[in-house]
Amino acid sequence: MDGDPTEEATQDTLINFGYDADNHIFLVNTSATDSTYDCTLENGTLTAQYGAADGGRIPVDMLLEEDKAVLFENRPDNDVGSDFTPAAEPVLYAGAEEACGISGGIVGGPNGQINHGQFMKLFHQLIDNRGMGCLNRIIAQSDLGKGDQKIRTSDVDPAFAPEPGGEVDFMTVAADCKRDKKDKADQEQASEQGKKDKGNKSGRPNSPGNSANAPGHNK
């Protein structure tokens, strides 16, 4: 049998990402695999309606499937983690700040060029936990900004302007991010211990205390 049968059980983070090629808008969100709702978006082409950009971030005010708001199923109570509250019924998409909300930004370099590197740069800006290699690897290994999505500086349309909505094909991937968090914590601990060892080459305690007060020295 190929793969580790326990691998799926360790996947704790869900990432959705998609690209509105007509409007040059890259969309992404993340959620826990034990959160209240299953935020999976692998359900064909969806229509995104955008709100006003705020600091370069473009919220998806409405996400539609065949003119109806996308529905996210609620997870069974025993599948919901302790950090979340179970729900009695599914929820409809209601905005970027609500359950399973998604947002994005316009892809493009200083001269409007679009390539894989520009997607990576925008991804790091959109995702606060950008230091997590589990998510970074997913986008890095994708075809975003390649092939027909690539636009050279010489091909940039100076009259380009995004529309208030567009069609997006999303991809949903589950990742094991707990391992990355543990590895990062271990690296930080090792680095801190290395600093202590470097500052104390003798191997003796950094703070030996007052020898006059040690046992056998009391008068």
C-alpha positions as CSV (number, residue, x, y, z in Angstrom):
1,M,0.0,0.0,0.0
2,D,1.3,3.4,-1.0
3,G,1.5,6.2,1.6
4,D,1.1,6.3,5.3
5,P,-2.4,5.3,6.5
6,T,-2.1,7.7,9.4
7,E,-1.1,10.7,7.3
8,E,-4.6,12.0,6.8
9,A,-5.3,12.1,10.5
10,T,-2.4,14.5,11.0
11,Q,-3.8,17.1,8.5
12,D,-4.8,20.0,10.7
13,T,-5.0,23.0,8.3
14,L,-7.2,23.5,5.2
15,I,-6.2,26.0,2.5
16,N,-8.3,27.2,-0.3
17,F,-6.8,29.2,-3.2
18,G,-8.0,30.3,-6.6
19,Y,-7.2,32.8,-9.3
20,D,-9.6,35.2,-11.1
21,A,-7.4,35.5,-14.3
22,D,-9.7,38.1,-15.9
23,N,-9.3,40.5,-12.9
24,H,-5.8,39.3,-11.9
25,I,-7.1,38.6,-8.3
26,F,-5.5,35.8,-6.3
27,L,-7.8,34.6,-3.5
28,V,-6.8,32.5,-0.4
29,N,-8.0,31.5,3.0
30,T,-7.2,28.9,5.7
31,S,-9.1,27.1,8.3
32,A,-8.7,24.3,10.8
33,T,-9.8,20.8,9.9
34,D,-11.6,20.6,13.2
35,S,-13.4,24.0,13.0
36,T,-17.1,24.4,13.1
37,Y,-17.6,24.3,9.4
38,D,-16.0,22.4,6.5
39,C,-14.7,25.3,4.4
40,T,-13.8,23.2,1.4
41,L,-14.2,25.0,-1.9
42,E,-13.5,22.2,-4.4
43,N,-16.9,22.5,-6.0
44,G,-16.3,23.8,-9.5
45,T,-16.3,27.3,-10.8
46,L,-17.6,29.9,-8.4
47,T,-18.5,33.6,-8.9
48,A,-16.8,36.0,-6.5
49,Q,-18.3,39.5,-5.8
50,Y,-15.6,41.8,-4.5
51,G,-15.8,44.6,-1.9
52,A,-13.7,47.7,-1.6
53,A,-10.0,47.1,-1.2
54,D,-8.5,47.8,2.2
55,G,-4.8,48.2,2.4
56,G,-4.4,46.2,-0.8
57,R,-6.6,43.3,0.5
58,I,-9.8,42.7,-1.5
59,P,-12.6,41.0,0.4
60,V,-15.0,38.6,-1.2
61,D,-18.4,40.0,-0.1
62,M,-20.3,37.2,-1.8
63,L,-19.3,33.8,-3.1
64,L,-21.9,32.2,-5.4
65,E,-22.5,28.9,-7.1
66,E,-25.1,29.1,-9.8
67,D,-26.4,32.4,-8.4
68,K,-26.8,31.0,-4.9
69,A,-24.5,31.6,-1.9
70,V,-22.1,28.8,-1.3
71,L,-23.1,26.5,1.5
72,F,-20.6,25.1,4.0
73,E,-21.6,22.0,5.9
74,N,-21.3,22.0,9.7
75,R,-19.0,19.3,11.1
76,P,-20.4,16.6,13.4
77,D,-20.0,17.5,17.1
78,N,-17.4,14.9,17.7
79,D,-15.3,16.2,14.8
80,V,-15.2,19.8,16.2
81,G,-12.1,20.7,18.2
82,S,-12.1,22.2,21.6
83,D,-11.2,25.6,20.2
84,F,-14.5,25.8,18.3
85,T,-18.2,25.6,19.0
86,P,-20.4,23.0,17.2
87,A,-23.2,24.2,15.0
88,A,-26.6,22.6,14.4
89,E,-26.8,23.4,10.7
90,P,-24.8,24.5,7.7
91,V,-23.9,28.1,7.0
92,L,-24.2,30.2,3.9
93,Y,-21.2,32.4,2.8
94,A,-21.8,35.9,4.2
95,G,-18.6,37.8,3.7
96,A,-14.8,37.8,4.2
97,E,-15.1,38.3,8.0
98,E,-17.7,35.6,8.5
99,A,-17.4,31.8,8.6
100,C,-15.1,30.5,5.8
101,G,-14.5,34.0,4.6
102,I,-12.0,34.6,1.9
103,S,-10.1,37.6,0.5
104,G,-7.2,38.3,-1.8
105,G,-5.4,40.9,-3.8
106,I,-4.3,41.9,-7.3
107,V,-1.3,40.1,-8.6
108,G,1.3,42.2,-10.3
109,G,4.8,43.5,-10.1
110,P,5.9,47.1,-10.2
111,N,5.3,47.3,-13.9
112,G,2.2,45.1,-13.9
113,Q,4.0,41.8,-14.8
114,I,2.6,38.6,-13.4
115,N,4.7,35.5,-12.7
116,H,5.0,32.8,-10.1
117,G,7.2,34.9,-7.9
118,Q,4.5,37.6,-7.7
119,F,2.0,35.0,-6.5
120,M,4.4,33.9,-3.8
121,K,5.0,37.5,-2.7
122,L,1.2,38.3,-2.5
123,F,0.6,35.0,-0.7
124,H,3.0,36.0,2.0
125,Q,1.2,39.3,2.4
126,L,-2.2,37.7,2.6
127,I,-1.4,34.9,5.0
128,D,-0.3,36.1,8.5
129,N,1.2,32.7,9.3
130,R,3.5,32.9,6.3
131,G,6.4,31.3,8.1
132,M,4.6,28.0,8.0
133,G,6.3,25.9,5.3
134,C,3.3,23.6,5.1
135,L,1.3,26.3,3.3
136,N,4.2,27.9,1.5
137,R,5.1,24.6,-0.1
138,I,1.6,24.2,-1.5
139,I,1.6,27.5,-3.3
140,A,5.3,27.1,-4.4
141,Q,4.5,23.8,-6.0
142,S,1.4,25.1,-7.8
143,D,1.2,26.3,-11.4
144,L,0.1,29.8,-10.4
145,G,1.7,32.5,-12.5
146,K,2.9,30.0,-15.1
147,G,1.8,29.2,-18.6
148,D,-1.1,31.3,-19.8
149,Q,-1.2,33.1,-16.4
150,K,2.2,34.7,-17.0
151,I,2.2,38.2,-18.3
152,R,5.5,39.9,-19.3
153,T,6.0,43.6,-18.8
154,S,5.9,44.2,-22.5
155,D,2.4,42.5,-22.6
156,V,0.8,44.5,-19.8
157,D,-2.4,46.3,-20.7
158,P,-2.0,49.9,-19.4
159,A,-5.8,50.2,-19.4
160,F,-6.4,47.2,-17.2
161,A,-8.8,47.7,-14.3
162,P,-10.5,44.9,-12.3
163,E,-14.2,44.4,-12.4
164,P,-16.4,44.1,-9.3
165,G,-16.7,40.3,-9.7
166,G,-15.4,37.4,-11.6
167,E,-15.2,33.6,-11.9
168,V,-12.8,31.5,-9.9
169,D,-11.8,27.8,-9.8
170,F,-10.6,27.0,-6.3
171,M,-8.3,24.3,-5.1
172,T,-8.6,22.9,-1.6
173,V,-5.6,21.2,0.1
174,A,-5.2,19.8,3.6
175,A,-1.8,20.1,5.2
176,D,0.0,19.0,8.4
177,C,1.1,22.3,9.9
178,K,1.5,21.1,13.5
179,R,4.7,19.4,12.4
180,D,6.0,22.7,11.1
181,K,5.1,24.5,14.3
182,K,6.9,21.8,16.4
183,D,10.0,22.0,14.1
184,K,10.1,25.7,14.4
185,A,9.7,25.6,18.2
186,D,12.5,23.0,18.4
187,Q,14.8,25.2,16.2
188,E,14.1,28.2,18.4
189,Q,14.9,26.2,21.5
190,A,18.1,24.8,20.0
191,S,19.1,28.3,18.9
192,E,18.5,29.7,22.4
193,Q,20.5,26.9,24.0
194,G,23.3,27.5,21.5
195,K,23.5,31.2,22.5
196,K,23.8,30.1,26.2
197,D,26.5,27.6,25.4
198,K,28.5,30.1,23.3
199,G,28.4,32.6,26.1
200,N,29.6,30.1,28.7
201,K,32.5,28.2,27.1
202,S,33.8,26.9,30.5
203,G,30.8,24.7,30.9
204,R,30.3,26.0,34.5
205,P,26.9,27.5,35.5
206,N,26.4,31.1,34.3
207,S,25.4,32.1,37.8
208,P,27.4,30.1,40.4
209,G,26.1,32.2,43.2
210,N,27.9,33.6,46.3
211,S,30.4,30.9,47.4
212,A,30.6,32.6,50.9
213,N,27.0,31.4,51.4
214,A,27.5,27.9,50.2
215,P,27.3,24.9,52.6
216,G,30.4,24.6,54.6
217,H,31.3,28.3,54.5
218,N,28.8,29.6,57.1
219,K,30.5,31.0,60.1
